[in-house]
Amino acid sequence: MSIKKKSKNTSNTHRKKKPILEEKIKVNFAELSKESKRSWYIPGYYESYTYNCIACGKDSEFAANLQKKWYEEKKRYFWMRPNKCSQCYGEWLELKREIGKFPELLKTPLTTVELTAMLAKLERFRILNNQKFDFSLHNRIKKILQSTMELSEPPLS
């Protein structure tokens, strides 16, 4: 059984290339990451679309030019999609940096106000992180806070 290739000279008058719309940006496959190139399917164009932020619930746009930057310049995996708006993502990054410093801060004596503020930041981070959270640091701070409050209470006579 042989497969015959169509001649390049034949043209189908019913099939014409549609003009590229302004909100579409052509994908440069050579610039994608190795992981993205292994994907079973990649569309030929980036198109802007809206998504719902998991933290605040408002609609956000993932613009075609931002997609091009993500996938071709930053070499992110093609099927990776944003789930937070820019405001919530910025807040999440800041909290992540601050929380990274908590273990060192816990080695120093802290007031109940500082410990309570730490717990509030951890709770906000949990919300921004779509409920995915390691409670070990949270429980450790709670334990320190409870022991601090017990020490500050006057003994009952």
C-alpha positions in Angstrom: 0.0 0.0 0.0 1.5 3.3 -1.0 0.6 6.8 0.2 0.4 9.4 -2.5 1.3 12.9 -1.6 -0.8 15.7 -3.0 0.9 17.9 -5.5 1.7 21.4 -4.1 0.4 23.0 -7.3 -3.2 21.9 -6.6 -5.2 24.5 -4.7 -8.5 24.2 -3.0 -10.6 27.3 -3.7 -12.9 26.5 -0.8 -10.1 26.6 1.8 -8.4 29.9 2.2 -6.2 31.0 5.0 -8.1 33.2 7.4 -6.4 36.5 8.2 -4.7 36.6 11.6 -6.8 38.6 14.0 -5.2 41.5 15.9 -5.7 39.8 19.3 -3.8 36.7 18.1 -0.1 36.3 18.2 1.6 33.6 16.2 3.5 31.0 18.3 7.3 30.7 17.6 7.7 27.0 18.2 11.5 27.2 18.1 11.5 29.5 21.2 9.4 27.2 23.4 10.9 25.2 26.3 11.9 21.6 25.8 9.0 20.4 27.9 6.5 22.4 25.9 7.9 21.0 22.6 7.1 17.5 23.9 3.4 18.4 24.4 1.0 16.5 22.2 -0.7 19.7 20.9 0.2 23.3 20.8 -2.1 25.8 19.1 -0.6 28.0 16.4 -1.6 31.3 18.0 -1.7 32.9 21.4 -5.2 34.3 22.2 -6.2 36.5 25.1 -8.7 35.0 27.5 -10.2 35.7 30.9 -10.0 33.6 34.0 -11.3 33.8 37.5 -8.8 34.6 40.3 -8.8 31.9 43.0 -8.0 34.4 45.8 -10.3 37.4 45.2 -12.8 35.9 42.6 -12.6 38.8 40.1 -12.1 38.2 36.3 -8.6 38.7 35.0 -7.2 38.6 31.5 -4.3 36.5 30.3 -3.3 38.6 27.3 -1.7 37.1 24.2 1.5 39.2 24.5 1.9 38.1 28.1 1.5 34.5 27.0 4.2 34.9 24.4 6.5 36.4 27.1 5.7 33.5 29.5 6.2 30.7 27.1 8.9 31.9 24.7 11.0 34.3 26.9 10.7 32.8 30.3 10.5 29.2 28.9 7.5 28.2 31.1 5.7 25.0 30.3 3.0 25.7 27.7 0.0 24.3 29.6 0.9 26.2 32.8 -1.8 28.8 33.3 -2.2 31.7 35.8 -4.7 31.3 38.6 -4.3 34.6 40.5 -4.8 38.2 39.3 -1.7 40.4 39.3 -2.6 42.1 42.6 -3.2 38.8 44.4 -0.1 37.3 42.9 2.0 40.2 44.1 0.6 39.9 47.6 1.2 36.1 47.5 4.9 36.7 46.5 5.4 39.2 49.3 3.8 37.0 51.9 5.9 34.0 50.7 9.1 36.1 51.2 8.0 37.2 54.6 6.9 33.7 55.7 10.3 32.4 54.6 11.9 34.6 57.3 9.6 33.3 60.1 11.7 30.3 61.2 14.7 32.7 61.9 12.4 35.2 63.7 11.0 32.5 65.9 14.5 32.0 67.3 14.3 35.5 68.9 11.9 36.5 71.7 8.6 37.9 70.2 5.7 39.7 71.6 2.1 38.3 71.4 1.3 41.1 68.9 4.1 40.0 66.6 3.1 36.3 66.9 -0.6 37.2 66.2 0.5 39.2 63.1 2.5 36.2 61.9 -0.6 34.0 62.3 -2.7 36.5 60.3 -0.1 36.5 57.5 -0.1 32.7 57.4 -3.9 32.6 57.2 -3.9 35.1 54.3 -1.2 33.1 52.6 -3.4 30.0 52.9 -6.3 31.7 51.2 -4.1 33.0 48.4 -2.5 29.6 48.0 -5.9 28.0 47.2 -6.1 26.2 50.7 -2.8 24.3 49.9 -0.8 24.9 53.1 1.7 23.2 55.4 0.4 23.8 58.9 3.7 22.9 60.7 4.9 26.5 61.0 1.3 27.7 61.8 1.1 25.1 64.7 4.6 26.0 65.9 3.6 29.7 66.2 0.3 28.9 67.9 2.2 26.8 70.5 4.7 29.7 71.2 1.8 32.1 71.4 -0.1 29.9 73.9 3.0 29.5 76.1 3.7 33.3 75.9 0.1 34.0 77.0 0.3 31.5 79.9 3.5 33.1 81.2 2.0 36.6 81.0 -1.1 35.6 83.0 -0.8 36.2 86.7 -1.1 33.0 88.8 -4.5 32.4 90.5 -4.4 32.8 94.3 
